[in-house]
Amino acid sequence: MQQDETQLRGGRIVRSEDPLNLEMPFERLDNFITPIESFYVRTHFPIPAIDRDAWWLNVEGEVEKPFAINYEELLELESRTIPATLECAGNNRNFLEPKVKGVQWDLGAVGTAAWTGIPLSILLDRAEVKPGAREVILEGADGGVLEDPKRPSGKVQFARSIPLAKARTDVLLAYQMNGSDLPPQHGFPLRAIVPGWYAMASIKWLQRVIVTDRPFTGYYQTMDYAYWARRGDIAELVPLTEMQIKAEIAKPAQGEIVPANSNVRVHGAAWTSDGEITKVELSTDGGSTWSETNPIDKPTRNAWRRWEYTWHTPLKAGQATLIARATDSHGCSQPAERDPDRGTYMINHLLPISVEVR
């Protein structure tokens, strides 16, 4: 939705000041790589001030050789650079009706960056993981006292776990973003990048890697960032993990005025988890008919793919409803309706954009 300029900071929408949450106006989507100054910011607590020279990363738990490593030692290890799309699990929450609690993200709590860092597998191999290990807990330096009435007492650190197999496959511990050192807002000096998963798993300000032989049941694994999954008549609470397939329209934006009887460029991006976007379709009549769009980017695993379409607008003035839907290499496509068991997260049903034709 269009925003008043007074709500912007450095070109981003201020969703909250404390903790700091900033959204990229999605209509400004232009490049495959999102500039650092445009990339959305999600925090749960104050941004920790970390002295790089005093910082250590501890690798511990169900390992034969626990150890700690500092920043300079990390830089000496084999590195790689990958493009990866990160999306807040609550992105598009502002579209839900009735309104729900949580940061009221519109379309822009998502971005794609080139992340440079160390494969987590290198550190796990050095630590010699024990045979019974199941998960890896990633703990950040950010923490505080929660307001939730069901909270634990005292200070809580932000932490999430991932399966050991995922940790070994493609998780990156990144110290650079788009070729520059991580800014404090994005996790300096080190953050995890968990490709294909919602960004709550990509822990910022990383300070501990804990290998465990049992499922992690921390606050942000069970009480928050979880949803209801059903097995027949039984509903069970499970942690959020993989991003759901989604296409979003960047332009025209919600409420924008477009000229009648003209060619208008419609463009946006689509993404999925552990696969590639193979097709994006667009409806300009509220879902009655669909046309295939043209891809802009080559398909890239766990990164968005931009698309575009030339729309010849109606002859007469009026309202038009635009909807985009994506299909991926697994054959998955977006659902038309919202699954209420997902609560305030995993919002990937078809999102209509209304524009005015004049």
N, C-alpha and C positions, 0 to 999 in steps of 0.2 A: 504494500500500500504506500502511496506517496506520503512523504514526511515533510513537515515544516522545517525550514533550514535551521531554526533555532535549536532543534533537537540534535543537530549534528556536531561531532567533534572530529576534526581532521578528516572530514568526509564520511565518517561513520555515524550511525544512529546510536545515541546513548540509551540503552535499555535500563541500566542502573549504574549508579556511581559507586556504591559500596555494598557488595563487591562490584568491581568494574565489569560491565558487560556491554560490548560494542558490536553493532551489526553492520555489515556492508550493505548499502542499498543495492539490491540485486539488479536493478536496472542499469547499474554501472558495469556489469559484466562485460568485459571486452576481450581479455586475453585468456589463453589456456592457463597460464601461471598467474595467480592472484598476487599483486604487489603486497609487500609486508604492511605498508601503511593503510591498505584497504582490508586486510584479512580480519575476520571477526575475532573478537576476544571474549572468552568465557572464563570467569573465575568464580570460585565459591567462597574464598577468603581473601584477605589482603595479599597482594603480591609480595612474596618474601624477598628481602634484600640479601643476596648471596655474594660473598666474596669468592671469586673464582680461585684465588690462591689458597683459600682455606677450605675449599669444598672437596669432599670425598664421596665416592659412590661405593656403598657396601654391598657385596654379593654374599649372601648367607643362607641359612636354612638347611634343607636336605641336600647338602653338598659335602664332598670329602675335603675340599680345600677352600674354605671361605676366605675372602680377601677384600681389600679396599683398594680403590684406584683413584688417582687424582686426575685433574683436567689435562695436564700436560702428558701424562701417560696414555690417556685415552686417544689423544691426537696422534700418537705414534702407531696405533693399531690400524689394520686394514679398514678402509672406509669405502662407502659407496653412496651414490646419490640416486634417489628415486622420486618420481612424481607421485603424490598421493593426495586424494581428496579427503578432507576432514569435515564432518558435519556434526553439529550439535544434535544430540538425540531429541531435543525439543524443538528443532527447527520447524517452522510453519505453525507453531502453537497458536498464533494469533488467528488462524483460520478456523479453529475448533469452535463449535457451537453446541451447547452453551459455553461461555468462557470458563476457563479452568485456571488454577493457580500455576505459577511458574513464570519465568521470563517470557514475555510476549514477543517472541521472535516472529518475524514476517517470513521472508524468503531467503534472507542473506546470512544466516548462521551456518555458512558453508564456504569453503574455499579450497583451492588446490595450490600447493607449493612444491618446490623442489627441495627435498630434505636430504641433508648430508650427515652421515654418522656411521656408527659401528653396528654391525649386525649383533643382536643380543646373543645369538648362538656362540659367538666367539668367547664372550664372558662366561657363558654356561659351560662350555667345553673346558675352559681354564679352571673352573670351580669343581669340575667332575661331579655332575649330578648323580645322586644315589638312585638305584633301580626303582625304588618305590615312589619316586616323585610324580606328582600329577599336575600341579599348577605352579605358576610363577606370579607372585604378588609384586606389583610395582607401587612404590610409595613415594609421594611427593613431599616437599618441604612445606607446602601450604597446609594450614590447619587452623582450627579454632573451636569454639564452643557452639554447638548447634542449637537452634531454636525449636526444632521439632520436639513435641512432647514425648515422643518415643525414643528420643536420643539417648545415647550413653552419657554418663556424667563425665565432666572434664573435657579436655581438648581432644579433638579427633583429627587425625591426619587424613588427607585425601588419598585413597588407595583403591586399586582395583586389581583383579587377577585375570590371567589368561591361561588357557591350557598349555601345558608344556610343549605339545606338538606345534601349536601356533607360534609360541615364543621362539622355537628353533627354526621355523620355516621362513618368516619374512619380517619379524619385528626389528625395527631399527631404533637405535638410541642416537638421536639427532642432536648435533651441536651447531648446525648451520641451517638457515632457512633462506632459500633463494640466493645462496652464495655468500650470505653475511652471517655473522654470529647471531645466535638466537637473541631477540630482544627480551627484556624482562617480562613483558606481557605474554610472550609465547613460550616461556619456560626456561630462560637462561639459568644455568649454563647447559643443561641437558634435559631433553624430554624424550619420551617414548613415542614412536610412530607405529601404530598397529593398523596396517593397511586393511581396508575393507570393513573396519569396525567403527561404530559411532565413537566420537572423539573423547568421550569420558574415559575411554581405555588408554588414550594416548597421554599418559600422565606427564604433567609439566613439573619443572623443578625437581627432577628425579634425585632421590637420595638413597633409596634402598631397593635392592632386587632380592626377594625372599622366595626361595624354592620351598614348596610345601607338598606334603604327601596326602593332604585332605582338601576338600573344597573350602575356599575362602568364604567367610560369611560376614565380612565387614559391613559397615553401615551403607557405603556406596555400592555394595554388591548385592544387597538384599532389601534394605529398607528404601533405598533410592536407586534410580537407574535399574529398575526391574519392572516386569510386566507379568500379566496373567497368561499362562499358556494352558490349554485344555487337553486332557486325555480322557475322551468320552465325557462323563459327567463330572470328572474331577478337574478342578482348576488349581494350578500350582504356580507359585511365584518364581520366576526364573530371571537371571540377569540379562540385561540388554547386551547384545554382541554385534552381529553383522548389520550394516546399513541395508535398508530396504531400497529396492529399485525405485527411481523417481526421475521425473522430468519437470523442470521449472521454466517458466517463461520470464525472460528478463525484460524484453521490450516487445510490444507496448506494455507499459506498466499499468497496474490497477488504476482505473479512473482516467486514464490518458485519453485525450481527444485525438482522433485520426481523421484525415480527410476522406470524404466520400468519393467513390468511383476513382480510386487511386491505387497504385501499387505501394504497399507498406511492407517493410522488412520485419518479420517476426523472428526473434532469435532467443536462445536460452541455452541450457545445459542439462545433461542427464547423467546419472551415475548409478552404480550398483556395487555389490560386494563380490569379490573373488571371481570376477568375470568382466566382460566387455559389453558396452552398449552397442547393439546391432541395428536398432531401428528406433526412431522417434516419429510419432504421428501427431498431427495437429488438427483440431477441430475449430472452426471459426463460427459454428452455429450451435454451440452449447452441447455438443456431443452427438448430434444427429448424423453427421458425415465426418469422415476422417481422410486426411491426405498425408502421404509420407514426406517428411522434411529432408533437407540435404545436410549431411554431416560436414562440419568444419574441420574437426580434428580427426586424426587417425585413432582407432580404438586403442585404449591403454588400460590395462588391468588395474583396478582399484583407483582409477582417476576419471574425472568427468570427461564427457565428450560434448563439445558445443555443437549446436545445430542451427539451421536457419531455414526460412520459408518466405517466399514472396506471396503476400496475400493481396488479392484484388478486392478492395473493400466494396460494400454494397453501394448501389446507386443512390439510395435514399438514406437520410439521416435516421439515427436511432441507436439503440444499445446492441452491442455484440458481445458474446461470451466466447472467449478463447480457452481451450483446454489442450494441454500436451500430455502424451503418455509414451512411456518408453518400454522397450523389449530388450532383454539381454541375451547373452550367449548361452544361458541355461534354459532359455525359453520362458523365462518369467516376465510378467508385465504387471503394471500397476493395477490395484483393485479400484473399482469405481466407488466403493463405499468404505467408510471408516470402520475399523474393528474396535469396538469399545473396550475390549480387554487390554488394549495397549495403553490405556490411561492417557497420560499427557505426553507420551513418547512415540517414536517410530511412526511419524505422520507421513504417509506416502500415498494416500488415496488421491484421486484426480482433483486438482485444485483449479477451479475456474477463475479466470481473470476477466473482469468486465471493463469494456472500453466504450467510449461514445463516438459514434460516427457522425460527422457534420459535413 
